[in-house]
Amino acid sequence: MSKDSTINKIAVFTSGGDAPGMNACIRAVVRNATYHNIEVMGIMKGYEGMIDGEIIPMNSRTVSNIIHRGGTILKSARSKRFMDYEGRKKAFEHLKANAIDGVVAIGGDGTFRGAQVFSNEFNIPFIGLPGTIDNDLSGTDFTIGYDTAINTAMEAIDKIRDTAAAHERLFFVEVMGRDAGFIALRCGIASGAEDILIPEIETDLEALSQKLGNKKHKDSMIVVVSEGDDAGDAFKISSYIRERHPEYDIRVTVLGHVQRGGSPTCMDRMLASRMGMEAVNALIDGKKNVMIGIINDKLHFTPFDSATKHHTRIKPYLKEMMEVLSI
Ligand code: F6P
């Protein structure tokens, strides 16, 4: 770490959809900065608070007792105003007025797109930390919040399986992921789903119908549908199947925002703590406008546009695994 760092005061914020582990991450940023005698400010409500100057002092004690809490104590928002130059200029003026030397942005795709544009216009170093349940960023194996979300979804599907088996029903369970199937794939395999429909693989409804027809020997069936699937949402897909299989008693469950809340898993707390700590180290080292990721347990620094432009690819063996294990 450089001894002649020019970083005396930093700001941290959370932005976009909240994710379990964001609080653990804020805590790590604040505590590591404090350890290095760097002042820390918290920006409320993401870019919205930056534009409005909602910037508050933080210290070791303001982040006590939050490592286990879902949501984010700094609150979060999706900011339309930050898409305009006027909004970004106001945000820059507030950062300058608060003498901020560096910023830690915890969020997803939209957060880093904003940071990329901002860093082309104004000269304040940003370090990004991947905080999203979707796991849809390049440059890291896992994003903060993903592990908790897949465990929440898995536990919910386990419960659905109980009632599905009791009534011999076919369930379509819709999970989050915007335009990425990572949540669906993992929670689907882990809960023994009969099929998993994700946006990355074109959905053939006729093939799905045939497959479900071949599984009449099963006393329950669950199809996990990612919300961004190309064939439509779980209701639309279930209608197609209901027409072709009137013999099946079909139900639909949309898990929705339950996947975003709750106490982070140990894995998410660890990931968030390590990344939060490394963000401060990176600013001290003079790094800027990169997202911190961890790949095979090693730190990676990915420029914002590379983290967001190319979505990480799903692993085809996972879908194959599901096919074999759900016969
Ligand atoms: O990006 C996280 C996420 O939960 C997506 O999975 C989902 O599509 C989206 O946010 C929902 O956003 P909102 O809470 O703004 O409706």
Boltz pocket constraint, residues with backbone or C-beta under 6 A from the ligand:
constraints:
  - pocket:
      binder: B
      contacts: [[A, 17], [A, 18], [A, 78], [A, 108], [A, 132], [A, 133], [A, 134], [A, 176], [A, 177], [A, 178], [A, 179], [A, 227], [A, 260]]
      max_distance: 6.0
